[in-house]
Amino acid sequence: MALADILRTLARHDVELIVVGGMAAALQGAPVNTLDIDIVYSRSEANVSRLLAALVELEAVFRTDARRLVPNESHLLSSGHKLLQTKHGLLDVLGTIEETTTYEDLLPDSTVLEVAGLPVRVLSLERLIQVKAKLTRPKDRAMLLVLEATLDEKHRPR
Amino acid sequence: MRQPLDTPAEERDDSPYDSNGVDRSLVRWMLSLTPTERLAAVQGSIDLIMSVRELPPDGSR
């Protein structure tokens, strides 16, 4: 399975990351469609080296660049969003979200799920809702309603 | 407690939709799956989209 292969490669290289966005929502039971995996990663030098090795194995290139530019250490040390295409699918590699929120900031609001036999750290539904609530694009507003309904359903007495 | 008959459909406990129009039956179905099964569901949607993109413009194979 392609998306699982991306997660498997990142895990094999011990990359410190949190899955965010639509994939984090879907893995926690929100019925949302997504075409990619979004991750926020630790920008420590050691972790950037591990992520770079994983991206080499995934044959990642910038999907927005006609030259098929390969991400390098300098790109990964930056806080920006790196929108990549890999041999297994689309992977968005985010230095920060909400402009300045880092991997370390998000860690307390994350949880680990077992996905395809792998431990995968994801941003909690509650924190995803906080992130989406600050955004105004129609697609973010639509996802916010689904996230809120999912959290409500999870807390509903059976 | 029973709800009045004129309660709007989306406000009834048994309605598949919530007041924002979110399909609660879909939420319940996703929540019934394991994370691995949810990933497979997402992958299935991607595979479907990719297969449609590979169709010729007239839809023939």
Backbone of each chain as ProteinMPNN parsed JSONL, in Angstrom:
{"seq_chain_A": "MALADILRTLARHDVELIVVGGMAAALQGAPVNTLDIDIVYSRSEANVSRLLAALVELEAVFRTDARRLVPNESHLLSSGHKLLQTKHGLLDVLGTIEETTTYEDLLPDSTVLEVAGLPVRVLSLERLIQVKAKLTRPKDRAMLLVLEATLDEKHRPR", "coords_chain_A": {"N_chain_A": [[0.853, -1.191, 0.0], [0.648, 2.159, -0.898], [0.67, 4.665, 0.623], [1.164, 3.634, 3.132], [3.692, 2.675, 2.671], [5.189, 4.996, 2.54], [4.976, 5.88, 5.205], [6.201, 3.697, 6.394], [8.831, 3.837, 5.448], [9.671, 6.281, 6.537], [9.508, 5.611, 9.234], [11.383, 3.565, 9.384], [13.707, 4.967, 9.166], [13.72, 6.239, 11.533], [12.575, 8.803, 11.811], [11.647, 11.702, 13.5], [8.483, 12.756, 13.797], [5.23, 14.255, 13.307], [2.137, 13.318, 12.144], [-0.091, 15.383, 10.463], [-2.982, 17.388, 9.476], [-5.275, 16.287, 6.877], [-4.738, 13.513, 6.745], [-4.058, 12.839, 9.387], [-6.497, 13.351, 10.548], [-8.145, 11.48, 9.23], [-6.989, 9.041, 10.03], [-7.771, 9.021, 12.631], [-10.419, 8.616, 12.474], [-12.068, 10.451, 11.166], [-14.194, 11.095, 8.463], [-12.714, 12.083, 5.942], [-11.446, 13.142, 2.794], [-8.265, 12.757, 1.43], [-5.252, 13.354, -0.39], [-2.675, 13.132, 0.234], [0.126, 12.838, 2.545], [0.698, 14.765, 5.331], [3.35, 15.978, 7.212], [4.751, 17.244, 10.228], [7.974, 17.923, 11.295], [10.798, 17.314, 13.467], [13.272, 19.773, 13.528], [15.851, 19.36, 14.305], [19.382, 18.868, 13.856], [20.198, 16.185, 13.674], [17.786, 14.866, 13.202], [16.968, 16.011, 10.813], [18.907, 14.964, 9.135], [18.214, 12.267, 9.201], [15.649, 12.403, 8.097], [16.279, 13.359, 5.574], [17.684, 11.178, 4.523], [15.601, 9.339, 4.404], [13.97, 10.591, 2.536], [15.564, 10.473, 0.281], [15.537, 7.733, -0.187], [12.851, 7.496, -0.765], [12.788, 8.751, -3.141], [12.159, 11.489, -3.419], [10.939, 14.536, -4.8], [10.506, 18.069, -5.389], [7.224, 18.757, -6.001], [6.16, 20.983, -7.118], [7.969, 22.096, -8.721], [9.301, 22.487, -11.851], [11.759, 21.562, -12.572], [12.163, 19.291, -11.176], [13.376, 19.386, -8.665], [15.462, 18.197, -6.078], [14.938, 17.768, -2.617], [17.085, 19.248, -0.162], [19.45, 19.417, 2.618], [19.461, 22.076, 3.487], [16.949, 22.997, 2.65], [15.365, 21.442, 4.339], [16.05, 22.318, 6.846], [14.783, 24.69, 6.985], [11.803, 26.564, 7.884], [9.668, 26.345, 6.242], [7.004, 25.038, 4.054], [7.409, 22.051, 2.405], [6.476, 20.742, -0.51], [6.153, 17.67, -1.683], [6.743, 15.076, -4.127], [6.748, 11.606, -4.095], [8.017, 8.269, -4.771], [6.016, 6.732, -3.849], [3.794, 8.285, -3.518], [2.17, 11.425, -2.59], [3.769, 13.724, -0.431], [3.807, 16.019, 2.087], [6.051, 18.046, 3.656], [6.516, 19.642, 6.522], [8.033, 22.324, 8.103], [7.081, 23.987, 10.072], [3.789, 24.69, 11.399], [0.924, 26.871, 11.327], [2.398, 29.185, 10.979], [4.507, 29.521, 13.047], [4.51, 27.327, 14.73], [6.074, 24.553, 16.071], [7.367, 21.142, 15.706], [8.142, 20.324, 18.284], [6.499, 21.962, 19.809], [4.037, 20.857, 19.23], [4.104, 18.279, 20.158], [3.0, 17.631, 22.842], [0.323, 17.559, 22.219], [-0.145, 15.361, 20.722], [-0.66, 11.945, 19.675], [-0.025, 8.411, 19.687], [-0.68, 6.07, 17.209], [-1.319, 2.706, 16.125], [-0.532, 1.82, 12.971], [-0.817, -0.105, 10.195], [0.939, -1.884, 11.387], [2.865, -0.204, 12.359], [4.146, 2.225, 14.696], [2.603, 5.283, 14.689], [2.805, 8.691, 15.025], [0.337, 11.067, 15.586], [-1.359, 14.223, 15.207], [-3.614, 15.31, 17.679], [-7.221, 15.049, 17.502], [-8.508, 17.141, 18.804], [-6.557, 19.181, 18.771], [-6.177, 19.428, 16.038], [-8.617, 20.519, 15.365], [-8.387, 23.005, 16.606], [-6.361, 24.101, 15.014], [-7.562, 24.154, 12.467], [-9.68, 25.86, 12.987], [-8.615, 28.353, 12.922], [-8.257, 28.93, 10.322], [-9.481, 30.152, 7.166], [-10.182, 29.277, 4.66], [-12.555, 27.81, 2.387], [-12.299, 24.963, 2.162], [-11.004, 24.31, 4.5], [-12.846, 25.155, 6.397], [-14.916, 23.399, 5.831], [-13.718, 20.948, 6.484], [-13.352, 21.376, 9.181], [-15.953, 21.208, 10.249], [-16.459, 18.493, 9.896], [-14.472, 17.37, 11.501], [-15.255, 18.294, 14.02], [-17.711, 17.008, 14.249], [-16.831, 14.384, 14.295], [-15.316, 14.28, 16.645], [-17.341, 14.814, 18.46], [-18.936, 12.563, 18.07], [-17.198, 10.579, 18.947], [-17.15, 11.102, 21.655], [-19.692, 10.611, 22.372], [-22.035, 8.981, 24.465], [-22.302, 5.414, 24.479]], "CA_chain_A": [[0.0, 0.0, 0.0], [1.582, 3.255, -1.152], [0.815, 5.587, 1.754], [1.816, 2.876, 4.203], [5.112, 2.575, 2.334], [5.809, 6.261, 2.951], [5.091, 5.837, 6.666], [7.16, 2.644, 6.744], [10.18, 4.349, 5.16], [9.985, 7.301, 7.549], [9.712, 4.918, 10.51], [12.636, 2.795, 9.316], [14.803, 5.919, 9.361], [13.537, 6.849, 12.861], [12.306, 10.237, 11.688], [10.731, 12.249, 14.505], [7.472, 13.491, 13.031], [3.817, 14.167, 13.678], [1.236, 13.42, 10.995], [-1.099, 16.422, 10.695], [-3.85, 17.565, 8.314], [-6.337, 15.334, 6.561], [-4.364, 12.13, 7.067], [-4.196, 12.677, 10.838], [-7.938, 13.302, 10.812], [-8.683, 10.211, 8.729], [-6.488, 7.933, 10.859], [-8.502, 9.046, 13.902], [-11.822, 8.284, 12.247], [-12.845, 11.483, 10.478], [-14.375, 10.722, 7.061], [-12.241, 13.142, 5.042], [-10.631, 12.689, 1.671], [-6.972, 13.425, 1.271], [-4.417, 12.7, -1.398], [-1.273, 13.156, 0.635], [0.466, 12.786, 3.969], [1.361, 15.978, 5.829], [4.071, 15.752, 8.467], [5.604, 18.26, 10.851], [9.122, 17.147, 11.758], [11.79, 18.008, 14.286], [14.338, 20.338, 12.681], [17.198, 19.151, 14.867], [20.294, 18.438, 12.772], [20.181, 14.726, 13.558], [16.529, 14.42, 12.589], [16.989, 16.434, 9.41], [19.734, 13.973, 8.421], [17.415, 11.035, 9.055], [14.569, 12.684, 7.141], [16.886, 13.459, 4.239], [17.96, 9.804, 4.066], [14.311, 8.728, 4.057], [13.482, 11.219, 1.301], [16.37, 9.919, -0.822], [14.989, 6.397, -0.468], [11.515, 7.683, -1.354], [12.994, 9.446, -4.43], [11.313, 12.68, -3.317], [11.266, 15.775, -5.515], [9.488, 19.11, -5.217], [6.235, 18.548, -7.063], [5.786, 22.275, -7.692], [9.137, 22.593, -9.442], [9.395, 21.805, -13.15], [13.094, 20.952, -12.702], [12.187, 18.097, -10.313], [14.406, 19.673, -7.664], [15.526, 17.245, -4.962], [15.113, 18.51, -1.361], [18.387, 19.066, 0.482], [19.492, 19.719, 4.054], [19.097, 23.472, 3.685], [15.48, 23.069, 2.558], [14.724, 20.797, 5.49], [16.305, 23.119, 8.05], [13.913, 25.868, 6.943], [10.493, 26.337, 8.513], [8.606, 26.359, 5.227], [6.313, 23.814, 3.626], [8.023, 21.418, 1.241], [5.433, 19.91, -1.122], [6.978, 16.701, -2.405], [6.201, 13.876, -4.762], [7.656, 10.483, -3.885], [7.651, 7.12, -5.617], [4.837, 6.086, -3.273], [2.686, 9.227, -3.396], [2.467, 12.816, -2.233], [4.198, 13.916, 0.957], [4.08, 17.417, 2.43], [7.002, 18.044, 4.762], [6.297, 20.983, 7.064], [8.927, 22.695, 9.196], [6.178, 24.527, 11.094], [2.437, 25.034, 10.959], [0.445, 28.115, 11.968], [3.54, 30.105, 10.868], [5.669, 29.329, 13.927], [4.344, 26.191, 15.649], [7.048, 23.527, 15.702], [7.177, 19.751, 16.135], [8.252, 20.255, 19.744], [5.29, 22.594, 20.369], [2.859, 20.013, 18.987], [4.256, 16.957, 20.787], [2.042, 17.332, 23.917], [-1.025, 17.389, 21.658], [-0.107, 14.267, 19.747], [-0.898, 10.614, 20.213], [0.562, 7.402, 18.799], [-1.589, 5.02, 16.747], [-0.666, 1.646, 15.367], [-1.038, 1.841, 11.6], [-0.107, -1.085, 9.358], [2.012, -2.47, 12.183], [3.864, 0.813, 12.714], [3.689, 3.302, 15.574], [2.54, 6.544, 13.929], [2.383, 9.8, 15.882], [-0.586, 11.961, 14.881], [-1.865, 15.35, 15.99], [-4.925, 14.935, 18.222], [-8.385, 15.686, 16.863], [-8.766, 18.425, 19.469], [-5.589, 20.183, 18.286], [-6.483, 19.654, 14.618], [-9.755, 21.445, 15.327], [-7.854, 24.349, 16.906], [-5.611, 24.572, 13.839], [-8.501, 24.448, 11.377], [-10.562, 26.961, 13.373], [-7.94, 29.622, 12.633], [-8.157, 29.083, 8.869], [-10.74, 30.663, 6.61], [-10.493, 28.751, 3.327], [-13.743, 26.943, 2.417], [-11.971, 23.555, 2.392], [-10.676, 24.169, 5.918], [-14.101, 25.275, 7.15], [-15.662, 22.15, 5.63], [-13.085, 19.893, 7.278], [-13.586, 21.688, 10.598], [-17.257, 20.664, 10.636], [-16.331, 17.028, 9.967], [-13.653, 17.074, 12.684], [-16.078, 18.532, 15.213], [-18.71, 15.933, 14.304], [-16.118, 13.154, 14.66], [-14.997, 14.36, 18.082], [-18.626, 14.705, 19.155], [-19.364, 11.157, 17.994], [-16.296, 9.787, 19.804], [-17.482, 11.356, 23.054], [-21.107, 10.301, 22.591], [-22.194, 7.731, 25.208], [-22.812, 4.287, 23.672]], "C_chain_A": [[0.891, 1.245, 0.0], [1.776, 4.183, 0.052], [1.496, 4.895, 2.928], [3.316, 2.759, 3.929], [5.857, 3.868, 2.696], [6.025, 6.246, 4.467], [6.151, 4.837, 7.1], [8.602, 3.141, 6.539], [10.595, 5.388, 6.205], [10.276, 6.645, 8.896], [11.046, 4.171, 10.514], [13.849, 3.708, 9.539], [14.675, 6.675, 10.688], [13.322, 8.358, 12.795], [11.302, 10.654, 12.758], [9.737, 13.152, 13.785], [6.102, 13.347, 13.674], [3.007, 14.287, 12.391], [0.139, 14.424, 11.347], [-2.065, 16.43, 9.499], [-4.856, 16.435, 8.131], [-5.994, 13.908, 6.915], [-4.484, 11.866, 8.568], [-5.668, 12.551, 11.208], [-8.501, 11.943, 10.412], [-8.239, 9.046, 9.622], [-7.209, 7.862, 12.206], [-10.012, 8.91, 13.712], [-12.665, 9.353, 11.597], [-12.984, 11.102, 8.998], [-14.013, 11.871, 6.115], [-11.405, 12.505, 3.938], [-9.322, 13.458, 1.656], [-6.142, 12.645, 0.275], [-2.978, 12.581, -0.948], [-1.116, 12.917, 2.131], [1.181, 14.085, 4.307], [2.08, 15.628, 7.123], [4.752, 17.04, 8.919], [6.742, 17.483, 11.511], [10.022, 18.0, 12.649], [12.912, 18.499, 13.369], [15.703, 20.289, 13.357], [18.086, 18.605, 13.745], [20.241, 16.936, 12.557], [18.914, 14.252, 12.848], [16.448, 14.818, 11.118], [17.824, 15.458, 8.579], [18.947, 12.693, 8.182], [16.3, 11.236, 8.032], [15.118, 12.739, 5.718], [17.177, 12.064, 3.673], [16.669, 9.108, 3.64], [13.798, 9.281, 2.726], [14.275, 10.739, 0.083], [15.812, 8.554, -1.21], [13.619, 6.491, -1.14], [11.569, 8.358, -2.728], [12.126, 10.71, -4.505], [11.86, 13.829, -4.153], [10.17, 16.794, -5.211], [8.479, 18.983, -6.353], [5.803, 19.848, -7.716], [6.903, 22.84, -8.552], [9.332, 21.782, -10.732], [10.742, 21.106, -13.324], [13.217, 19.67, -11.895], [13.311, 18.214, -9.279], [14.31, 18.681, -6.499], [15.726, 18.034, -3.657], [16.477, 18.214, -0.729], [18.313, 19.507, 1.946], [19.047, 21.149, 4.338], [17.579, 23.664, 3.616], [14.848, 22.569, 3.844], [14.975, 21.558, 6.79], [15.397, 24.35, 8.11], [12.536, 25.524, 7.513], [9.368, 26.147, 7.501], [7.996, 24.997, 4.947], [6.971, 23.296, 2.358], [7.007, 20.432, 0.666], [6.119, 18.948, -2.086], [6.143, 15.626, -3.088], [7.215, 12.772, -4.54], [7.223, 9.328, -4.782], [6.417, 6.398, -5.079], [3.645, 7.031, -3.135], [3.151, 10.584, -2.903], [2.751, 12.944, -0.736], [4.523, 15.39, 1.163], [4.879, 17.444, 3.721], [7.047, 19.474, 5.32], [7.245, 21.256, 8.234], [8.136, 23.222, 10.377], [4.767, 24.562, 10.51], [2.02, 26.278, 11.722], [1.588, 29.133, 12.031], [4.733, 29.694, 11.731], [5.568, 28.115, 14.85], [5.196, 25.016, 15.184], [6.604, 22.129, 16.144], [7.17, 19.671, 17.664], [7.021, 20.883, 20.41], [4.086, 21.652, 20.297], [2.907, 18.675, 19.736], [3.237, 16.684, 21.904], [0.626, 17.09, 23.415], [-1.061, 16.278, 20.614], [-0.328, 12.937, 20.455], [-0.355, 9.6, 19.207], [-0.485, 6.33, 18.489], [-0.765, 3.916, 16.102], [-1.322, 1.583, 13.989], [-0.189, 0.892, 10.762], [1.109, -1.655, 10.095], [3.078, -1.496, 12.627], [3.3, 1.75, 13.774], [3.748, 4.632, 14.811], [2.004, 7.637, 14.846], [1.525, 10.77, 15.071], [-1.01, 13.101, 15.81], [-3.298, 15.025, 16.425], [-6.049, 15.658, 17.473], [-8.653, 17.06, 17.478], [-7.838, 19.521, 18.94], [-5.797, 20.464, 16.8], [-7.634, 20.652, 14.473], [-9.29, 22.867, 15.618], [-7.131, 24.938, 15.701], [-6.578, 25.007, 12.748], [-9.379, 25.654, 11.694], [-9.943, 28.32, 13.051], [-7.89, 29.914, 11.131], [-9.512, 29.451, 8.282], [-11.08, 30.099, 5.231], [-11.711, 27.827, 3.427], [-13.401, 25.49, 2.716], [-11.616, 23.311, 3.86], [-11.933, 24.263, 6.785], [-14.904, 23.981, 7.038], [-15.056, 21.028, 6.472], [-13.324, 20.113, 8.77], [-14.907, 21.085, 11.077], [-17.195, 19.145, 10.784], [-15.523, 16.633, 11.205], [-14.473, 17.232, 13.965], [-17.124, 17.425, 15.372], [-18.047, 14.621, 14.748], [-15.797, 13.149, 16.149], [-16.263, 14.191, 18.909], [-19.087, 13.246, 19.184], [-18.493, 10.272, 18.883], [-16.679, 9.914, 21.274], [-18.929, 11.0, 23.39], [-21.221, 9.002, 23.388], [-22.824, 6.651, 24.345], [-23.956, 3.61, 24.393]], "O_chain_A": [[1.797, 1.355, 0.826], [2.907, 4.456, 0.454], [2.306, 5.499, 3.632], [4.117, 2.747, 4.864], [7.017, 3.828, 3.108], [7.113, 6.557, 4.952], [6.904, 5.081, 8.043], [9.477, 2.886, 7.367], [11.725, 5.374, 6.695], [11.181, 7.069, 9.615], [11.75, 4.147, 11.524], [14.884, 3.268, 10.04], [15.415, 7.625, 10.944], [13.833, 9.1, 13.634], [10.244, 10.042, 12.906], [10.111, 14.186, 13.232], [5.856, 12.442, 14.472], [3.172, 15.245, 11.636], [-0.483, 14.326, 12.404], [-1.972, 15.577, 8.617], [-5.231, 15.736, 9.073], [-6.867, 13.156, 7.347], [-4.953, 10.805, 8.979], [-6.04, 11.751, 12.066], [-9.249, 11.329, 11.172], [-9.04, 8.164, 9.931], [-7.261, 6.811, 12.844], [-10.785, 9.066, 14.658], [-13.879, 9.182, 11.481], [-11.98, 10.814, 8.346], [-14.887, 12.539, 5.563], [-10.754, 11.479, 4.13], [-9.298, 14.673, 1.851], [-6.305, 11.435, 0.116], [-2.148, 12.003, -1.649], [-2.093, 12.808, 2.872], [2.151, 14.46, 3.648], [1.484, 15.045, 8.029], [5.257, 17.816, 8.108], [6.5, 16.497, 12.206], [10.007, 19.23, 12.59], [13.432, 17.747, 12.545], [16.598, 21.069, 13.031], [17.604, 17.967, 12.81], [20.238, 16.459, 11.422], [18.958, 13.357, 12.004], [15.932, 14.072, 10.286], [17.473, 15.162, 7.437], [19.005, 12.107, 7.101], [16.035, 10.361, 7.207], [14.502, 12.233, 4.78], [16.943, 11.803, 2.493], [16.642, 8.381, 2.647], [13.264, 8.543, 1.898], [13.727, 10.614, -1.012], [15.636, 8.25, -2.39], [13.275, 5.662, -1.983], [10.547, 8.519, -3.395], [11.456, 10.966, -5.505], [13.067, 14.064, -4.21], [9.057, 16.434, -4.827], [8.838, 19.089, -7.526], [5.148, 19.827, -8.758], [6.788, 23.955, -9.06], [9.502, 20.563, -10.701], [10.864, 20.173, -14.118], [14.264, 19.024, -11.923], [14.08, 17.28, -9.055], [13.223, 18.375, -6.009], [16.607, 18.893, -3.6], [16.957, 17.08, -0.759], [17.26, 19.911, 2.44], [18.34, 21.403, 5.313], [16.999, 24.398, 4.416], [13.921, 23.18, 4.377], [14.191, 21.449, 7.732], [15.26, 24.975, 9.162], [12.159, 24.357, 7.61], [8.241, 25.823, 7.876], [8.393, 23.972, 5.501], [7.078, 24.012, 1.362], [6.712, 19.409, 1.282], [6.598, 19.34, -3.15], [5.019, 15.318, -2.692], [8.409, 12.967, -4.769], [6.198, 9.399, -5.46], [5.839, 5.555, -5.764], [2.584, 6.61, -2.676], [4.347, 10.86, -2.808], [2.067, 12.355, 0.1], [5.402, 15.941, 0.5], [4.44, 16.93, 4.75], [7.55, 20.391, 4.671], [7.261, 20.521, 9.221], [8.462, 22.95, 11.532], [4.576, 24.476, 9.297], [2.699, 26.689, 12.664], [1.728, 29.856, 13.017], [5.842, 29.535, 11.221], [6.458, 27.899, 15.673], [5.062, 24.544, 14.056], [5.61, 21.963, 16.851], [6.302, 19.032, 18.258], [6.555, 20.403, 21.444], [3.23, 21.649, 21.182], [1.88, 18.023, 19.923], [2.652, 15.601, 21.925], [-0.184, 16.481, 24.114], [-1.917, 16.273, 19.73], [-0.198, 12.831, 21.675], [-0.239, 9.897, 18.018], [-1.093, 5.758, 19.394], [0.334, 4.15, 15.602], [-2.519, 1.325, 13.869], [1.022, 1.076, 10.641], [2.165, -1.877, 9.502], [4.086, -1.898, 13.208], [2.105, 2.046, 13.762], [4.81, 5.048, 14.348], [0.898, 7.532, 15.376], [1.933, 11.235, 14.006], [-1.017, 12.958, 17.033], [-4.095, 14.525, 15.631], [-5.85, 16.726, 16.895], [-8.98, 18.016, 16.774], [-8.272, 20.646, 18.691], [-5.619, 21.595, 16.349], [-7.631, 21.508, 13.588], [-9.73, 23.818, 14.972], [-7.267, 26.125, 15.402], [-6.438, 26.087, 12.174], [-9.779, 26.388, 10.791], [-10.653, 29.317, 12.921], [-7.524, 31.015, 10.72], [-10.556, 29.105, 8.833], [-12.141, 30.402, 4.685], [-11.885, 27.139, 4.433], [-14.136, 24.834, 3.454], [-11.891, 22.24, 4.4], [-12.069, 23.547, 7.777], [-15.496, 23.52, 8.014], [-15.779, 20.252, 7.097], [-13.481, 19.157, 9.529], [-14.979, 20.522, 12.169], [-17.807, 18.579, 11.69], [-15.862, 15.661, 11.881], [-14.391, 16.407, 14.875], [-17.39, 16.963, 16.481], [-18.643, 13.842, 15.493], [-15.981, 12.14, 16.83], [-16.259, 13.508, 19.934], [-19.569, 12.76, 20.207], [-18.987, 9.327, 19.499], [-16.553, 8.962, 22.043], [-19.343, 11.077, 24.547], [-20.576, 8.014, 23.036], [-23.752, 6.913, 23.58], [-24.521, 2.642, 23.882]]}, "seq_chain_B": "MRQPLDTPAEERDDSPYDSNGVDRSLVRWMLSLTPTERLAAVQGSIDLIMSVRELPPDGSR", "coords_chain_B": {"N_chain_B": [[-36.167, 10.301, 26.331], [-38.934, 10.921, 24.217], [-38.818, 12.554, 21.036], [-40.434, 15.514, 19.698], [-42.703, 15.138, 16.934], [-42.365, 17.032, 14.983], [-39.726, 17.735, 15.039], [-36.879, 18.97, 13.411], [-35.295, 17.015, 10.851], [-32.449, 16.876, 10.878], [-31.921, 17.399, 13.492], [-32.794, 15.336, 14.976], [-32.055, 12.514, 17.07], [-31.748, 10.142, 15.719], [-31.141, 10.888, 13.179], [-29.232, 10.702, 10.154], [-27.676, 12.874, 9.633], [-25.938, 15.715, 11.026], [-26.557, 18.998, 12.505], [-25.029, 20.596, 10.892], [-25.002, 19.36, 8.528], [-23.249, 17.282, 8.299], [-22.526, 13.924, 7.597], [-23.385, 11.709, 9.856], [-23.533, 8.98, 9.936], [-21.519, 8.175, 8.294], [-19.344, 9.074, 9.745], [-19.595, 7.42, 11.992], [-19.141, 4.965, 10.788], [-16.48, 5.238, 9.909], [-15.26, 5.514, 12.401], [-15.642, 2.988, 13.358], [-13.714, 1.486, 12.203], [-10.318, 0.196, 12.245], [-7.228, 2.067, 12.718], [-5.479, 1.184, 10.692], [-7.261, 0.127, 8.816], [-8.598, 2.458, 8.198], [-6.591, 3.894, 6.917], [-6.351, 2.281, 4.694], [-8.812, 2.804, 3.521], [-8.538, 5.486, 2.77], [-6.422, 5.156, 0.981], [-7.732, 3.634, -0.935], [-9.498, 5.535, -2.022], [-7.668, 7.281, -3.203], [-6.494, 5.564, -5.085], [-8.686, 5.102, -6.708], [-9.175, 7.659, -7.76], [-6.793, 8.035, -9.158], [-7.01, 6.009, -11.065], [-9.176, 6.891, -12.538], [-8.125, 9.212, -13.579], [-6.373, 8.15, -15.386], [-7.965, 7.303, -17.402], [-8.944, 7.567, -20.868], [-10.088, 10.631, -22.501], [-12.701, 10.132, -23.497], [-13.602, 8.197, -21.841], [-13.37, 5.533, -22.51], [-11.739, 2.31, -22.445]], "CA_chain_B": [[-37.389, 11.065, 26.102], [-39.272, 10.965, 22.794], [-38.737, 13.89, 20.464], [-41.648, 15.875, 18.968], [-42.707, 14.676, 15.541], [-41.946, 18.083, 14.049], [-38.295, 18.044, 15.194], [-36.2, 18.871, 12.103], [-34.611, 15.73, 10.668], [-31.041, 16.913, 11.253], [-31.788, 17.554, 14.947], [-33.219, 14.104, 15.653], [-30.924, 11.663, 17.44], [-31.584, 9.055, 14.761], [-30.861, 11.413, 11.846], [-27.857, 10.434, 9.72], [-26.948, 14.142, 9.483], [-26.015, 16.653, 12.14], [-27.132, 20.292, 12.118], [-24.186, 21.208, 9.861], [-25.07, 18.561, 7.309], [-22.221, 16.224, 8.282], [-23.12, 12.585, 7.606], [-22.924, 11.037, 11.071], [-23.402, 7.534, 9.689], [-20.173, 8.013, 7.732], [-18.427, 9.241, 10.886], [-19.662, 6.188, 12.803], [-18.508, 3.88, 10.026], [-15.017, 5.43, 9.985], [-14.821, 5.247, 13.771], [-15.709, 1.533, 13.617], [-12.548, 0.871, 11.579], [-9.021, 0.399, 12.897], [-6.417, 3.034, 11.953], [-4.959, 0.552, 9.465], [-8.374, 0.063, 7.856], [-8.867, 3.841, 7.747], [-5.558, 4.212, 5.922], [-6.713, 1.551, 3.476], [-9.937, 3.512, 2.911], [-7.967, 6.668, 2.096], [-5.658, 4.679, -0.174], [-8.709, 3.225, -1.948], [-9.982, 6.742, -2.7], [-6.584, 7.775, -4.062], [-6.353, 4.636, -6.211], [-9.822, 5.328, -7.606], [-8.938, 8.926, -8.47], [-5.696, 7.832, -10.112], [-7.475, 5.179, -12.182], [-10.036, 7.737, -13.379], [-7.237, 10.148, -14.311], [-5.701, 7.436, -16.469], [-8.916, 7.011, -18.475], [-8.945, 8.526, -21.973], [-11.134, 11.641, -22.329], [-14.048, 9.626, -23.772], [-13.941, 7.223, -20.819], [-13.197, 4.155, -22.963], [-10.474, 1.666, -22.084]], "C_chain_B": [[-37.663, 11.117, 24.597], [-39.228, 12.392, 22.288], [-40.029, 14.213, 19.726], [-41.545, 15.444, 17.506], [-42.201, 15.741, 14.577], [-40.487, 18.508, 14.254], [-37.612, 17.926, 13.836], [-35.337, 17.617, 12.024], [-33.179, 15.763, 11.181], [-30.835, 17.068, 12.756], [-32.223, 16.305, 15.691], [-32.007, 13.227, 15.925], [-30.669, 10.587, 16.407], [-31.284, 9.564, 13.352], [-29.432, 11.063, 11.434], [-27.034, 11.715, 9.61], [-27.026, 14.986, 10.744], [-26.494, 18.01, 11.617], [-26.3, 21.023, 11.068], [-24.202, 20.428, 8.552], [-24.013, 17.48, 7.214], [-22.908, 14.867, 8.435], [-22.572, 11.797, 8.809], [-22.771, 9.53, 10.874], [-22.019, 7.233, 9.108], [-19.116, 8.138, 8.835], [-18.4, 7.962, 11.71], [-18.969, 5.039, 12.092], [-16.983, 4.021, 10.101], [-14.502, 5.104, 11.382], [-14.84, 3.755, 14.097], [-14.483, 0.802, 13.057], [-11.307, 1.05, 12.453], [-8.253, 1.459, 12.106], [-5.864, 2.444, 10.653], [-6.049, 0.472, 8.398], [-8.728, 1.456, 7.334], [-7.853, 4.268, 6.698], [-5.885, 3.511, 4.599], [-7.875, 2.241, 2.756], [-9.449, 4.746, 2.151], [-7.212, 6.235, 0.836], [-6.601, 4.258, -1.308], [-9.239, 4.415, -2.723], [-8.923, 7.277, -3.663], [-6.451, 6.88, -5.3], [-7.47, 4.845, -7.229], [-9.605, 6.592, -8.438], [-7.856, 8.739, -9.54], [-6.153, 6.994, -11.302], [-8.377, 5.981, -13.115], [-9.181, 8.691, -14.205], [-6.568, 9.473, -15.491], [-6.648, 7.076, -17.611], [-8.736, 7.994, -19.622], [-10.136, 9.468, -21.838], [-12.54, 11.113, -22.581], [-14.465, 8.529, -22.79], [-13.745, 5.782, -21.231], [-11.844, 3.619, -22.524], [-9.693, 1.272, -23.323]], "O_chain_B": [[-36.75, 11.328, 23.8], [-39.559, 13.329, 23.014], [-40.667, 13.313, 19.181], [-40.46, 15.393, 16.925], [-41.682, 15.43, 13.505], [-40.057, 19.524, 13.708], [-37.742, 16.899, 13.17], [-34.726, 17.21, 13.011], [-32.725, 14.822, 11.834], [-29.722, 16.896, 13.252], [-32.045, 16.215, 16.905], [-31.06, 13.188, 15.139], [-29.532, 10.155, 16.22], [-31.181, 8.765, 12.422], [-28.519, 11.118, 12.258], [-25.809, 11.646, 9.505], [-28.038, 14.984, 11.446], [-26.8, 18.153, 10.433], [-26.786, 21.953, 10.425], [-23.514, 20.78, 7.594], [-23.882, 16.826, 6.179], [-23.765, 14.689, 9.3], [-21.449, 11.292, 8.779], [-21.978, 8.885, 11.559], [-21.425, 6.19, 9.383], [-18.128, 7.404, 8.853], [-17.334, 7.474, 12.084], [-18.288, 4.232, 12.724], [-16.278, 3.037, 10.328], [-13.443, 4.496, 11.535], [-14.138, 3.307, 15.003], [-14.24, -0.357, 13.392], [-11.254, 1.946, 13.295], [-8.583, 1.725, 10.95], [-5.793, 3.133, 9.635], [-5.793, 0.718, 7.219], [-9.109, 1.615, 6.174], [-8.201, 4.919, 5.712], [-5.714, 4.084, 3.523], [-7.921, 2.261, 1.526], [-9.889, 5.015, 1.033], [-7.335, 6.848, -0.224], [-6.317, 4.488, -2.483], [-9.417, 4.337, -3.939], [-9.231, 7.674, -4.786], [-6.314, 7.373, -6.419], [-7.25, 4.779, -8.438], [-9.819, 6.6, -9.65], [-7.985, 9.218, -10.667], [-5.727, 7.241, -12.43], [-8.354, 5.785, -14.33], [-9.468, 8.948, -15.374], [-6.231, 10.125, -16.479], [-6.21, 6.604, -18.66], [-8.403, 9.154, -19.379], [-11.096, 9.147, -21.139], [-13.489, 11.585, -21.954], [-15.567, 7.991, -22.898], [-13.925, 4.881, -20.413], [-10.916, 4.385, -22.264], [-8.6, 0.717, -23.213]]}, "name": "protein", "num_of_chains": 2, "seq": "MALADILRTLARHDVELIVVGGMAAALQGAPVNTLDIDIVYSRSEANVSRLLAALVELEAVFRTDARRLVPNESHLLSSGHKLLQTKHGLLDVLGTIEETTTYEDLLPDSTVLEVAGLPVRVLSLERLIQVKAKLTRPKDRAMLLVLEATLDEKHRPRMRQPLDTPAEERDDSPYDSNGVDRSLVRWMLSLTPTERLAAVQGSIDLIMSVRELPPDGSR"}
